[in-house]
Amino acid sequence: MLRQTPESAAPATAETAEPTPAHTTTAAQAEPADERRRYSAELEALLDAAVDAVIIIDHRGRIEVFNRAAERLFGYKAEEIIGQNVSLLMPEPHRRQHDAYIQRYLESGIPHIVGIGREVDAQRRDGTVFPVSLSVGRIAGPGPARFVGFVQDITVRREAVAAAQRERDRANAYLEAAQTILVALDLDGRVTMINRKGCEVVGIPEDALFGCEWISTVVAPEDRSKVEALLRDIVEGPADRAHSCEYHVLRDDGEPRLVAWRCIAVCSPPGTVTGILCSGEDVTEQRLNERMLERTRALLEEAQSIARIGNFEVYLPDGRHDYWSPEAYRICGLDPERDVFNMERMLSMVHPDDRDQALRLFRQSIEREGPATLACRLVLANGSVRHVETRYQVAAAPGGRRRIAGTLHDVTEAVHAAEEARRAQERMTHVLRLATMGEMAAGIAHEINQPLAAITTYCQACERLLERDDVDLDDVREALRQTAAQALRAGEIIRRLRSLVRNQDTERVPASINALIEELVALIETDARMHDVRVTFDLAPALPQVLVDRVQIQQVLLNLVRNAIEALQSLPSGRRDITVRTEAVGQEEIEITISDNGPGVDPAILDRMFHPFCTTKPSGTGLGLSISHTIVHAHKGTLSYRANVPNGACFIVRLPVLAE
């Protein structure tokens, strides 16, 4: 049904300007009336079928037509809204201003709304305000102006546009916030889009890059041919295939940056390539760090090879995530590319003579956290033996496992060198003993001559006694006993000499330090008498035993006494004294001092007196004190010097007591 005012039912015509007499309708008059009714019906049907709201107003803004779509849109019925000012459908401030709009248009003819589509806010009967698209047109014809408006609710469209804008804003925010370079190129290789990160990397603003040829503007000259081939492959190759590569871009300041790219073809419609989208990551520092890491790894492997030290990290009991360095493989005679290596395999390589102790120590170490050290021999697959020392740290790991991280040191050459040094030291020590015996030769010869002379005397006495007729056999027996005693005395001197000069393997045994000194008394006193020196022995009783090589310690003491005897030769006869004293120092050490009343040690050599070849003797080698210092140090003891009071020298030997 057409909602309109009575006056607007049909326009006035000449035929309807003057009324005709009643009941005098002719056929000519009936035809225009029918036409008008048909037109009115068609217009009403058209307005009611319209999806958009259609509203017709007069020049004063009063509503003349209000179709069904308008009723649904605004919530008013046609009969209650027709005749009302159309501003009733507008929110403030437009409601107050509407009539002025019409009046201004009628007076000036300048359209602000009429003939111009625009989006405005409308108001429903319930007061809700909603967005509409409004198109207003002036209805041509005589008489006062009339206007028709088409109103479309655009709430859904505006929400969709707003949602799309939010998505675009979000996408733009992602592009701007992304730490990945994003670049879009057209088929000519020109930039159609680049995000903020890309502009930061190349140092060129977006507006300066937009529309520029990417390769000639950004790509480093040495990589341009590669990038041209890449873009060509993307355009000509399968559309769904991603392409990856790395190439340098040049910043605006000329600094090259290495970027890792992943590029795909953009197709619209599907199957038709319209552009190229590239995402990139600046990997300049990453690749530099990788190269530095690789160089560090290579230097570490080289250093490990030079030092013969490997490292490892193992997890027990499952062995997952184990690591053994290449040098650790080499030490164990294995190939990193071919052989499987783990802690079980290394322990199986331990020398049979070392295995029980090594396994026991290893099991003990992994039961507790902390540092540990293990030294043993390994038997390699080729039968060769290597001495190794491993230092490692045991710590708890997730899952109840044990993490063991440490080093594996091939000390084979060091062990062999130490053994050779030990042999050389023993040879040098033996030579020194021989030299000492040579220096004491005169006294030793005198000491041996005494029992030999006595033996001769007793033998001659026996001969005379036996020549007598009245032989006294008791006298003969006594002479023979004295002969035997003197022979034993000479033999004991020779035995002691042999024990000192014999070149034998080092063997440390528990010993009494006083007993060792007492065995030297005869030799020391013989030499002292030859040089008019008085030697006093002050040995503390009941000293604890020490673990020593008897011959080596006797050599040290004999060498210190010999040095004192030689130093006293500058004093007049009768004033040359040496004291050999022993005593306990606390519960853990014993001390032996050899002191004299000579001139003492020259202050100029005090700081190097134990160095090899340091001597003040015209014919000395300078090895005596050095070797003595080495021997005492090897026994975990000390050899030191202090000036004697009131004058002279005092050398102090301290040795640890034998643990009970």
Summary of the structure (lengths in Angstrom):
residues: 660
radius of gyration: 59.8
end to end distance: 126.5
largest distance: 219.4
contacts: 1833
relative contact order: 0.04
helix: 47%
strand: 25%
